[in-house]
Amino acid sequence: MVIRPWAYAIWEHLQAALDERIKATGARNAYFPLLIPESYLRREAEHVEGFSPELAVVTHGGGKQLEEAAVVRPTSETVVNGSFSRWISSYRDLPLLLNQWANVVRWELRPRLFLRTSEFLWQEGHTAHATREDARAYALRILDEVYTAVMVEDLAIPVFRGRKTERERFAGATTSWSCEGIMRDGRALQMGTSHELGQGFARAFGTQFTDRDGARRHVWQTSWGVSTRLLGAMIMVHGDDAGLRVPPRLAPTQVVVFVARAGEGVSESAGALVDELRARGVRAEFDDCTEVSTGRRIVDWELRGVPVRVELGPRDLSSGQATVARRARADKQAVALSEVSEKVPKMLDADQAELLAQASVLRDRLTHTADSEVEAADIARRGVARVRWSALGPAGEDRLLASGFSVRCLSQPDGPVEDLDRPEVEALVARRTDDRGDEKRHALFPERD
């Protein structure tokens, strides 16, 4: 996947928003190797079994066959634990909270741009804690304070939060939590996950600490991540027939000042307006390429999803006004030229909220309550069904999956799921946007095939 400058700039703003919130939880950034010894993956049986069909393996290096093959990083739990086992010795070393910004490789059968590519960019957090309760609290804190906050406040996408079923649980985790977005076509997209790893990796790698009483104990761990899939979510939720609509907080260019026709001091006035906007903290760009037709240039800016376009021509200048086009609302209005730099920042805030409101209306329109497995399947053909988990259970989940639907997560009205036996627990049922396909894939390790 080649990410061109405009898309990468959106990713940089999204990355900055995530990074700030991650650091606010106490985590710090680090970096771990791209190539992981094959033996590391073998140490946690469920983990390697879950990932082996997707692994890219390096068998030769430096012109000769390697004594031990290396796996190109699909995720870093194993290599991180190789370091944690050396770094942690006492309760004073805990909690250890690390995050990594990196690329990973997962050999996909059917790549889909931004959603399932063989290589993608992401952040992956890895933490170690003294108690299970502390690990769970931190995993849920990441889900709420980092992922949900960025998705709602920056991406302007409302999400369902909940616990993944055993079938959908991350390989090697004890519990997986997720944020699920609903796309315009009524399908669901897993936008971010946070996992409780229990002590499985700690036992496999001998990651132990001495507690306050002098006893040796294994740490409790979490891992969590989001990726460039979020760009795909932004496109599918906010895009329209005219192209992208980028939320103002993430737009590389928030405002383009557009010279519709040069002459009579228009370019000079437009340039001064750009300076005023930038002085107010607005990411503004100047477009005075009048040798290209006005219509072509407008289409180009709309395709890229720039939130606000300020148009200026000789007639606008003589009347002391500018035409302001707002991408989120698909409308235009005349604004006094002297007030543009003051009003535009407020427009950007309003349009950020407008995109979230539109996405929320869309999600609510596509989501309906079902009373049975049959009704849930019928609703999921065109949207999203919420049905009591007690009406489905694992057997019902298997039947839905065979029909092309999946249980995205389990939730309840008062927050994340703790007790799946509670009668109010609901299953979110939908078609998955990030479909992996059902073809059998050959595993890397023959003894586990």
C-alpha positions in Angstrom: 0.0 0.0 0.0 1.4 3.4 -1.1 0.1 6.2 1.0 0.3 9.5 -0.8 1.1 12.8 0.9 -2.5 14.0 1.4 -3.6 10.7 3.1 -0.4 10.5 5.0 -0.9 14.0 6.4 -4.3 12.9 7.6 -2.7 9.9 9.3 -0.1 12.2 10.9 -2.8 14.4 12.5 -4.6 11.2 13.7 -1.4 9.8 15.0 -0.7 13.0 17.0 -4.2 12.9 18.5 -3.7 9.3 19.6 -0.2 9.8 20.8 -1.2 12.7 23.1 -3.9 10.6 24.7 -1.8 7.5 25.0 0.9 9.5 26.8 -1.8 11.0 29.1 -2.4 7.5 30.4 1.2 7.1 31.5 2.5 5.1 28.5 5.7 6.0 26.8 6.9 5.2 23.3 9.6 2.6 22.5 10.6 0.5 19.5 11.1 -3.2 19.1 12.6 -5.3 16.2 10.8 -5.9 12.9 12.2 -9.5 12.7 11.2 -11.9 15.4 12.8 -15.2 16.0 10.5 -18.0 15.1 11.1 -19.7 18.5 9.6 -16.6 20.2 6.2 -17.2 18.5 6.2 -20.9 19.3 6.3 -20.1 23.1 2.6 -19.1 23.3 0.6 -21.9 21.6 -2.7 -20.1 21.0 -0.9 -17.0 19.7 1.1 -18.8 17.1 -1.8 -20.9 16.0 -3.9 -17.8 15.5 -1.3 -16.0 13.5 0.6 -18.7 11.6 -1.5 -18.5 8.4 -0.7 -14.8 8.1 3.0 -14.9 8.7 5.8 -13.7 6.4 9.0 -15.7 7.2 12.6 -14.7 6.4 14.7 -17.8 5.9 17.8 -16.3 4.2 20.0 -13.3 5.1 23.4 -12.1 4.3 23.6 -14.5 1.4 23.0 -17.7 3.4 20.3 -19.7 5.0 19.6 -18.6 8.6 20.0 -21.1 11.4 16.7 -19.9 12.7 14.0 -18.4 10.6 12.7 -14.9 11.5 9.1 -13.8 11.3 8.3 -10.3 9.9 6.4 -8.6 12.8 2.7 -9.4 12.7 2.3 -8.0 16.2 4.9 -7.7 19.0 3.6 -9.5 22.1 6.4 -12.1 21.9 9.3 -9.9 21.3 8.1 -7.4 23.8 8.0 -10.1 26.5 11.5 -11.1 25.6 12.5 -7.7 26.9 9.9 -7.5 29.7 11.3 -10.7 31.2 14.7 -8.9 31.5 13.5 -5.5 32.6 11.0 -6.5 35.3 12.2 -7.9 38.6 10.3 -6.1 41.4 6.9 -4.6 42.1 8.7 -1.3 41.9 9.1 -1.9 38.1 5.3 -2.0 37.7 3.2 -1.0 36.0 5.4 -0.9 32.9 3.5 0.9 30.2 4.9 1.0 26.6 3.6 2.0 23.2 5.2 1.5 19.7 4.4 3.2 16.4 5.4 0.7 13.7 4.5 -1.2 10.5 3.4 -4.8 10.6 2.9 -7.5 8.0 0.1 -10.0 7.8 -0.1 -12.1 4.6 -3.7 -11.4 3.6 -5.6 -13.6 1.1 -7.8 -10.8 -0.1 -6.2 -7.4 0.6 -8.6 -4.5 0.8 -7.1 -1.0 0.8 -6.8 0.4 4.3 -9.0 -2.4 5.8 -6.8 -5.5 5.2 -3.5 -4.9 3.6 -0.5 -7.1 3.9 1.5 -4.3 5.4 0.0 -1.5 7.4 0.9 1.2 9.9 -0.3 1.2 13.5 0.4 1.7 17.2 0.6 -1.2 19.5 0.6 -0.8 23.3 2.0 -3.4 25.7 1.8 -3.2 29.5 2.7 -5.3 32.5 0.9 -5.0 35.9 1.0 -6.5 39.4 -2.6 -7.5 39.5 -5.4 -8.6 37.1 -7.6 -5.8 38.3 -5.0 -3.2 37.4 -4.5 -4.7 34.0 -8.2 -4.8 33.2 -8.7 -1.3 34.4 -5.9 -0.1 32.1 -7.2 -2.0 29.1 -10.6 -0.4 29.5 -9.0 3.0 30.1 -7.3 2.7 26.7 -10.6 1.7 25.1 -12.5 4.7 26.6 -10.0 7.5 27.1 -7.9 6.9 24.0 -9.7 5.0 21.3 -13.3 6.1 21.9 -12.2 9.7 22.5 -10.2 9.9 19.3 -12.9 8.2 17.2 -15.7 10.4 18.5 -13.9 13.7 19.0 -11.4 13.6 16.1 -12.7 11.2 13.5 -16.3 12.3 14.2 -17.4 8.6 14.2 -19.7 7.2 17.0 -18.8 3.7 18.0 -20.2 0.7 19.9 -17.9 -0.5 22.6 -18.0 -4.0 24.1 -16.4 -7.4 24.7 -15.5 -9.7 21.8 -17.0 -13.2 21.9 -14.7 -16.2 22.4 -14.7 -16.8 18.7 -13.6 -13.3 17.9 -11.1 -13.0 20.8 -7.5 -12.1 20.0 -5.2 -15.1 19.8 -3.5 -15.4 23.2 -5.8 -13.0 25.1 -8.1 -13.8 27.9 -10.5 -11.0 27.0 -10.7 -8.7 24.0 -12.6 -5.4 24.0 -13.4 -3.5 20.8 -14.8 -0.3 19.3 -17.1 -1.0 16.3 -18.1 1.6 13.8 -21.0 1.4 11.4 -20.3 2.3 7.8 -22.7 3.9 5.3 -23.5 0.5 3.7 -24.7 -0.8 7.1 -21.7 -3.0 7.6 -19.6 -3.0 10.8 -15.9 -2.3 11.0 -13.7 -3.2 14.0 -11.8 0.1 14.5 -9.7 -0.6 17.6 -9.1 -3.3 20.2 -7.8 -3.6 23.7 -6.9 -7.0 25.1 -6.4 -8.5 28.5 -3.6 -11.0 28.1 -3.8 -12.5 31.5 -0.5 -14.3 32.4 -0.1 -16.5 29.3 2.8 -14.6 27.8 4.3 -14.0 31.2 4.4 -17.7 31.9 5.7 -18.5 28.4 8.6 -16.0 28.8 9.1 -16.2 32.6 8.2 -12.6 33.1 8.0 -12.4 37.0 8.4 -9.9 39.8 9.0 -10.0 43.5 5.9 -8.6 45.3 5.9 -6.6 48.5 5.9 -9.8 50.6 8.9 -11.2 48.8 7.0 -13.8 46.7 7.7 -14.3 43.1 4.7 -13.8 40.8 3.9 -13.6 37.1 2.8 -10.2 35.8 -0.6 -9.5 34.3 -0.5 -8.0 30.8 -2.5 -6.0 28.2 -2.0 -5.1 24.6 -4.0 -2.7 22.4 -3.8 -1.2 18.9 -5.4 0.8 16.1 -4.1 1.2 12.6 -4.4 2.9 9.2 -7.8 1.1 9.0 -9.1 4.3 10.7 -8.5 6.1 7.4 -10.7 3.6 5.7 -13.4 4.2 8.4 -13.2 7.9 7.8 -13.7 7.5 4.1 -16.6 5.0 4.4 -18.5 7.0 7.1 -18.0 10.6 5.9 -17.4 10.2 2.1 -20.1 11.2 -0.3 -20.6 11.3 -4.1 -18.4 14.4 -4.4 -15.4 12.7 -2.7 -13.9 12.8 0.8 -15.1 14.8 3.7 -12.3 15.1 6.2 -13.1 16.1 9.7 -11.6 19.6 10.4 -9.5 18.4 13.3 -7.7 15.9 11.0 -7.6 17.9 7.7 -4.1 18.7 6.5 -5.6 21.9 5.0 -8.6 23.1 6.9 -9.3 26.1 4.7 -8.3 26.9 1.1 -8.5 30.5 0.0 -9.4 30.3 -3.6 -8.8 33.0 -6.2 -11.7 32.5 -8.6 -10.5 35.2 -11.0 -7.3 37.3 -10.7 -7.1 41.1 -11.1 -7.9 44.2 -9.1 -5.9 43.2 -6.1 -7.7 39.9 -5.5 -4.5 37.8 -5.1 -3.1 40.2 -2.7 -6.3 40.3 -0.6 -6.5 36.5 -0.7 -2.9 36.1 0.4 -3.5 38.5 3.3 -6.5 36.5 4.4 -4.4 33.3 4.4 -1.9 35.0 6.7 -4.8 36.1 9.1 -6.2 32.6 9.2 -2.8 31.0 9.9 -2.3 33.6 12.7 -5.4 32.2 14.3 -4.1 28.7 14.2 -6.0 27.6 11.1 -4.2 25.3 8.6 -4.8 27.4 5.5 -3.7 27.1 1.9 -3.6 29.7 -0.9 -4.9 28.6 -4.4 -4.3 31.2 -7.1 -3.8 28.8 -10.0 -6.1 30.8 -12.2 -4.7 29.2 -15.4 -6.7 26.1 -14.4 -10.5 26.4 -14.8 -12.4 27.3 -11.7 -14.7 24.3 -12.0 -11.8 21.9 -12.2 -10.1 23.4 -9.1 -13.3 23.3 -7.1 -13.8 19.6 -7.9 -10.2 18.9 -6.9 -10.6 20.5 -3.5 -14.0 18.8 -2.9 -12.6 15.4 -3.8 -9.8 15.9 -1.2 -12.4 16.8 1.4 -11.0 20.2 2.5 -13.6 21.4 5.1 -13.9 25.1 4.1 -13.3 26.9 0.8 -13.2 30.7 0.7 -13.7 32.0 -2.8 -12.6 35.5 -3.9 -13.0 37.3 -7.2 -13.0 41.0 -8.3 -16.7 41.2 -7.8 -16.4 39.8 -4.3 -13.7 42.2 -3.5 -15.6 45.2 -4.7 -18.6 44.2 -2.5 -16.4 43.5 0.5 -17.6 39.9 0.7 -16.3 36.4 0.2 -18.1 33.2 -0.7 -17.6 30.5 1.9 -18.3 26.9 0.9 -18.5 24.3 3.7 -17.9 20.7 2.8 -19.7 19.1 5.7 -22.9 20.9 4.9 -22.6 21.2 1.2 -23.7 24.8 1.2 -22.3 28.3 0.5 -22.8 31.6 2.2 -21.6 35.2 1.7 -19.5 36.5 4.6 -18.1 40.0 5.1 -14.4 39.8 4.1 -13.4 41.6 7.3 -15.1 38.9 9.3 -13.9 35.7 7.5 -10.8 35.1 9.6 -12.9 35.5 12.8 -15.8 33.3 11.7 -13.9 30.4 10.0 -12.5 28.8 13.2 -16.1 28.7 14.6 -17.3 27.2 11.3 -14.6 24.4 11.6 -15.7 23.6 15.1 -19.4 23.5 14.0 -18.6 21.3 11.0 -16.6 18.9 13.2 -19.8 18.5 15.3 -22.0 18.4 12.2 -20.1 15.4 10.8 -20.4 13.6 14.1 -24.1 14.4 14.2 -24.6 13.1 10.7 -22.7 9.9 11.5 -24.7 9.4 14.6 -28.0 9.8 12.8 -26.7 7.3 10.2 -25.8 4.7 12.8 -29.1 5.1 14.7 -31.0 4.7 11.4 -29.2 1.5 10.6 -29.4 0.0 14.1 -32.5 -1.9 15.2 -33.5 -4.2 18.1 -34.2 -7.9 17.4 -35.9 -10.4 19.5 -34.6 -13.6 17.9 -31.7 -15.0 15.9 -33.9 -15.1 12.7 -34.9 -11.5 13.2 -31.3 -10.4 13.9 -30.2 -12.1 10.6 -33.0 -10.3 8.7 -32.0 -6.9 10.1 -28.3 -7.5 9.5 -28.9 -7.9 5.8 -29.4 -4.1 5.6 -28.0 -2.8 8.9 -27.1 -3.7 12.4 -29.1 -5.8 14.9 -29.0 -5.6 18.7 -30.2 -8.9 20.2 -30.0 -10.5 23.6 -27.0 -12.7 23.9 -29.1 -15.1 25.8 -31.2 -15.6 22.6 -28.1 -16.5 20.6 -25.2 -18.0 22.6 -22.2 -19.6 20.8 -24.4 -21.9 18.8 -26.4 -19.0 17.4 -23.2 -17.1 16.7 -21.9 -20.1 14.6 -25.2 -20.2 12.6 -25.1 -16.5 12.0 -21.5 -16.7 10.8 -22.4 -19.5 8.4 -25.0 -17.1 6.9 -22.5 -14.3 6.5 -23.0 -12.3 9.7 -20.9 -11.9 12.8 -21.3 -10.9 16.4 -19.2 -7.8 16.5 -19.2 -7.4 20.3 -21.3 -7.9 23.4 -22.4 -4.8 25.4 -24.9 -3.7 28.0 -26.6 -0.4 28.7 -24.5 0.5 31.8 -21.0 -0.1 30.3 -18.5 -2.8 29.3 -19.6 -6.4 29.7 -18.3 -8.1 32.9 -20.8 -10.9 33.4 -22.1 -12.5 30.2 -24.9 -14.2 32.1 -26.6 -11.0 32.9 -29.9 -10.9 31.0 -29.4 -7.4 29.6 -26.2 -8.3 27.7 -26.7 -7.6 24.0 -25.0 -8.9 20.9 -24.2 -6.5 18.1 -24.8 -8.4 14.8 -23.8 -7.2 11.4 -22.0 -8.0 8.2 -18.3 -7.3 8.5 -16.6 -4.7 6.3 -13.2 -6.2 7.0 -14.1 -9.7 5.7 -11.2 -12.1 5.8 -12.8 -14.7 3.6 -13.5 -18.3 4.5 -10.8 -20.1 2.5 -8.6 -22.6 4.3 -5.1 -21.2 4.7 -2.1 -23.4 5.2 -0.4 -22.9 8.5 3.3 -22.0 8.8 4.1 -24.7 11.4 3.2 -28.2 10.0 2.7 -29.7 13.5 -0.1 -27.2 14.2 -1.7 -27.4 10.8 
